[in-house]
Amino acid sequence: MIKSWVFEFVHAAGSDTEILEPGFTARTYADCFDIWKQAETLGFEGIFFSEHHFQLSYSPSPNLLVAAAARETSRLRLGVMGVVLPFYPPWRVVEEMFMLDHISGGRLEIGCALGVPQELARVGIAPDEARERYEEALRFLDLALREPVFSFEGKFWSVENLSIVPRSLQQPLPPVWTPVLSDNSARQAARRQSKISTGFESVDRIRTLFDVYRAEADALGYRAGSGDLAIRRNVSVAATSAEAQEAADIAKNVSRKLMAGDTRVTRLDSASLDAPKKESGFTIHPDEYVVGTPSQVAEQIIDQCRTCGAGHFFGTLGRGLGVRRRDAVMLFGEKVVPALLKA
């Protein structure tokens, strides 16, 4: 069984002028809510929202979207992949997570991320500092998730006998996820017993990452299964291959624009801080794009997940708005989701 999730970017799909207009923004959110409610009826496992700032997305505070979507749905699992920890005091992150678990009726999935360098740089957070803040916040978060009263001492945050309420509705904890792109991050996630997701890379590279994660879990005495692993991809699905390829070209252009980096940032860093490739830069492998008719898309996803051992598939289903994206979600839900559940 492969469980299907919507990976929601909340793409600001208009021109530079349109994306600043309140009416355009309102229509974007309205379209997204229609799609999320549709996903509830189509057999999707859940929705993961992303956090991005100053660029092409209307999702700077995805926890607000989780809270709003929770009131519009009753079954879907909901989470963020992931909350960018260097931006926030960690106790605030934990408090909001526990609130969301209750607001959603115990449907929260916890995800944390290090962040995109050009977004962090816009507010003066350099890569080395971001990494330090992220790793310290993770230690804080892991302790706060498990202990009702705790003390913590670090470089950025120190507390004594801190009590955080409410506690989570799900017991002992909501599921915890980490997006990874490096072997070290995969090992760290296994040590934390966090599930992992990854994308951008080739299937062969993802299989290596998952092998590293499984090996670390084995060494620690617990078995990591397919339910702990997720592949995230851009999906372009349509009734014909030609229509799907047209949608894929749009998705690729958006990806290139997003990953190109903010021209106001002078320091040349990897587009993902999680990938220690400063000498070679950040690339997107062709395996990232799943394109075709429903049967072709299902075949590609099943092949990738089987190769890597992933039990979850996170799909970014279109970058635009309106009828085209709604049709893609409907087509994926009606034709692809059942095939993946049977795989």
Secondary structure, DSSP 8 states (H G I E B T S, - for coil): --EEEEEE--B--S-TTGGG-HHHHHHHHHHHHHHHHHHHHTT--EEEE----SSSBS-S-HHHHHHHHHHH-SS-EEEES-EEGGGS-HHHHHHHHHHHHHHTTS-EEEEEE---HHHHHTTT--HHHHHHHHHHHHHHHHHHHH-SEEEEE-SS-EEEEEE--S--SSSS---EEEE--SHHHHHHHHHTT-EEEE-SS-HHHHHHHHHHHHHHHHHTT----GGGEEEEEEEEE-SSHHHHHHHHHHHHHHHHHHHT--TT--S---SSTTS--TTT-----GGGEEEESHHHHHHHHHHHHHHHT-SEEEEEE-SS-HHHHHHHHHHIIIIIHHHHHH-
